[in-house]
């Protein structure tokens, strides 16, 4: 029995991330299409969800909120308040609000909604589109363990979930929220390196992509620290240590760490 059995959900903002959650919930059979409502201002997005998944679609958020058990806010952090403020009276304390808006704190949403509405802040990543996201989530001041369990059931429809305290959520945004872009840049660079040494681009891209998939799977399944796995393929005087030395000389590790720090800082700025 799922925590979502019998629940109804509205998703405000049904683009990439909101749409991925809608797809995950339906395609994993956690909810029937009639239990999910997609809300967006884009007619094409709404038609797509209705035709492909059979969910209810509307532009009228005010009419699609009051009778729902869960409302997911999937809006750009720069505009969310302008969208949600006029709808505040539609929310009640028996609902759960899940925000997947980068940098927006639970307290900010709670102050707009009022009525002791429980809010869970979550940060999935773009891999939700292929069911391989990792999501950090944290509760606000009105949330209970049951609320967190419910939010986790929703987010697990698109991948893995970890629970944290809210002060850590900006760091989650900087690491795993933005992280796919760092990995895409690495894959692109590796494949370009392959082209530079004579491998055709399509083959180089396949080699680089599968290498990343395989390495990540080894970390997950072996339970060993990445540094141990790295040492296992690094022989004295060999090719791998030659490549790693160049990476160290060019500050690759430091650059990745700095990228996480910069994205975390930006997430905090968006919440101010």
C-alpha positions in Angstrom: 0.0 0.0 0.0 1.4 3.4 -1.0 1.2 6.6 1.0 -0.4 8.1 -2.0 -3.3 5.7 -2.3 -6.5 7.8 -2.7 -4.7 11.1 -2.8 -5.2 13.9 -5.3 -2.5 16.2 -6.6 -2.3 19.5 -8.4 0.9 20.6 -10.0 1.3 24.4 -10.5 3.8 24.8 -13.3 3.8 21.7 -15.5 6.9 22.4 -17.6 10.1 20.3 -17.3 10.3 19.5 -13.6 6.6 19.6 -12.9 5.9 17.6 -16.0 8.5 15.0 -15.0 6.7 14.5 -11.6 3.4 14.2 -13.3 4.8 11.5 -15.7 6.5 9.7 -12.8 3.4 9.5 -10.7 1.3 8.2 -13.6 3.8 5.9 -15.3 4.8 4.3 -12.0 1.1 3.6 -11.3 1.2 5.5 -8.0 -1.8 7.5 -9.0 -4.5 7.2 -11.7 -4.7 10.1 -14.3 -7.9 11.4 -12.8 -6.2 12.1 -9.5 -3.7 14.5 -11.0 -4.3 18.0 -12.3 -1.7 19.9 -14.4 -1.8 23.7 -14.1 0.0 25.9 -16.6 -0.4 29.0 -18.7 1.0 27.2 -21.8 -1.7 25.5 -23.9 0.8 23.3 -25.7 2.2 21.9 -22.4 -1.3 21.2 -21.1 -2.4 19.5 -24.4 0.7 17.3 -24.2 0.0 16.1 -20.7 -3.7 15.5 -21.4 -3.0 13.6 -24.6 -0.1 11.5 -23.4 -1.1 10.8 -19.8 -4.8 11.6 -19.6 -4.5 13.9 -16.6 -6.9 16.9 -16.0 -5.4 20.2 -17.3 -6.4 23.8 -16.6 -5.1 27.3 -16.5 -7.3 28.1 -13.5 -5.1 27.3 -10.5 -7.7 28.8 -8.0 -10.3 26.2 -9.0 -7.8 23.3 -9.0 -6.4 23.8 -5.5 -9.1 23.6 -2.8 -10.1 20.0 -3.2 -6.6 18.5 -3.6 -4.6 16.7 -0.9 -1.2 17.8 -2.3 -0.2 20.9 -4.2 3.2 21.0 -5.9 4.7 24.4 -6.7 7.0 24.1 -9.7 7.5 27.7 -10.5 10.5 29.9 -11.3 11.8 31.4 -8.0 11.7 34.9 -9.5 7.9 34.8 -10.1 6.5 32.4 -7.6 5.2 35.0 -5.2 3.3 36.8 -7.9 1.6 33.6 -8.8 0.9 32.2 -5.4 -0.1 35.3 -3.5 -3.5 35.7 -5.2 -4.2 32.0 -4.6 -3.3 32.0 -0.9 -6.9 31.8 0.4 -7.4 28.6 -1.6 -4.9 26.7 0.6 -5.9 25.0 3.8 -4.0 23.4 6.7 -5.2 19.9 5.7 -3.2 20.0 2.5 0.4 19.4 1.9 2.4 21.9 -0.3 5.6 20.6 -1.9 7.9 23.3 -3.3 10.5 22.3 -5.9 11.4 26.0 -6.5 15.2 26.5 -6.2 16.3 28.8 -3.3 12.8 29.5 -1.9 12.6 28.8 1.8 9.7 27.1 3.5 9.2 30.1 5.7 8.7 32.4 2.7 6.0 30.2 1.4 4.4 29.7 4.8 4.2 33.5 5.3 2.4 33.9 2.0 0.0 31.0 2.5 -0.8 31.5 6.2 -3.4 29.1 7.8 -0.6 26.8 9.2 -0.3 25.1 5.8 2.4 22.4 5.9 5.2 23.0 3.4 8.0 20.7 2.3 10.9 22.0 0.3 12.4 19.7 -2.2 15.1 19.9 -4.8 15.1 17.2 -7.5 17.2 17.5 -10.6 16.7 17.3 -14.4 17.4 13.5 -14.4 13.8 13.3 -13.1 12.9 13.3 -16.9 14.4 9.8 -17.1 13.4 8.6 -13.6 17.0 8.9 -12.3 16.8 12.0 -10.2 18.1 12.4 -6.6 16.0 14.7 -4.5 16.8 16.4 -1.2 13.8 17.4 0.9 13.2 19.2 4.2 10.1 20.2 6.2 8.9 23.5 7.3 7.6 24.4 10.8 4.1 22.9 10.2 5.2 19.6 8.7 5.1 16.2 10.5 6.8 12.9 9.8 3.7 11.9 7.9 4.0 14.9 5.6 7.6 14.0 4.9 6.6 10.4 4.2 4.0 11.7 1.7 6.4 14.1 0.0 9.0 11.3 -0.2 6.5 9.0 -1.9 5.8 11.7 -4.5 9.5 12.4 -5.2 10.5 8.7 -5.3 8.4 8.4 -8.5 11.3 10.1 -10.3 14.3 8.6 -8.5 16.0 8.6 -5.1 15.2 10.8 -2.0 17.3 12.0 0.9 16.0 13.9 3.9 17.9 16.9 5.3 17.5 20.0 7.5 16.4 23.1 5.5 19.7 25.0 6.1 21.3 22.3 4.0 18.9 22.7 1.0 20.8 25.4 -0.8 23.9 23.1 -0.8 21.7 20.4 -2.2 20.8 22.8 -5.0 24.4 23.6 -5.6 25.5 19.9 -5.7 22.8 17.6 -7.1 20.3 20.2 -8.3 22.9 21.9 -10.6 25.1 18.8 -10.7 23.8 17.3 -14.0 25.1 20.3 -15.9 28.6 19.8 -14.4 28.5 16.1 -15.5 27.3 17.1 -19.0 30.2 19.5 -19.3 32.6 16.7 -18.2 31.1 14.3 -20.8 31.4 16.9 -23.5 35.1 17.6 -22.6 35.9 13.9 -22.4 34.4 13.3 -25.8 36.2 16.3 -27.3 39.4 14.9 -25.9 38.6 11.6 -27.7 38.2 13.6 -31.0 41.5 15.4 -30.4 43.3 12.0 -30.3 41.6 10.6 -33.4 38.2 9.1 -32.3 35.1 10.0 -34.4 32.8 12.3 -32.4 29.8 9.9 -32.2 32.0 7.1 -30.9 33.9 9.4 -28.6 30.6 10.6 -27.1 29.4 7.1 -26.6 32.6 6.0 -24.9 32.6 9.1 -22.6 28.9 8.7 -21.7 29.1 5.0 -20.9 32.3 5.5 -18.9 30.5 8.0 -16.7 27.5 5.7 -16.3 29.7 2.7 -15.5 31.9 4.6 -13.0 28.8 6.0 -11.2 27.3 2.5 -11.0 30.4 1.1 -9.5 30.4 3.8 -6.8 26.7 3.1 -6.0 26.9 -0.7 -6.1 30.4 -1.3 -4.5 29.9 0.9 -1.5 33.5 1.9 -1.8 34.9 5.5 -1.7 35.6 7.0 -5.1 39.2 7.5 -4.2 39.6 3.8 -3.5 38.1 2.9 -6.9 40.3 5.6 -8.5 43.4 4.0 -7.0 42.3 0.6 -8.3 42.7 1.7 -11.9 45.8 3.8 -11.4 49.0 1.9 -11.8 52.5 3.3 -11.2 53.8 5.0 -14.3 50.7 4.2 -16.3 48.3 6.1 -18.5 45.7 6.9 -15.8 48.1 8.6 -13.4 49.4 10.6 -16.3 45.9 11.8 -17.1 45.1 12.4 -13.4 48.3 14.5 -13.0 47.2 16.8 -15.8 43.7 17.2 -14.2 45.4 18.2 -10.9 47.7 20.6 -12.7 44.7 22.3 -14.3 42.6 22.4 -11.1 39.7 20.2 -12.2 38.9 19.1 -8.6 39.1 22.6 -7.3 36.9 23.9 -10.1 34.2 21.3 -9.4 34.2 22.2 -5.7 34.1 25.9 -6.5 31.1 25.3 -8.9 29.1 23.7 -6.1 30.0 26.5 -3.8 29.0 29.2 -6.4 25.7 27.5 -7.2 24.9 27.2 -3.4 25.6 30.9 -3.0 23.3 31.7 -5.9 20.6 29.5 -4.5 20.7 31.5 -1.2 20.5 34.8 -3.2 17.4 33.6 -5.0 15.8 33.0 -1.6 16.5 36.5 -0.3 
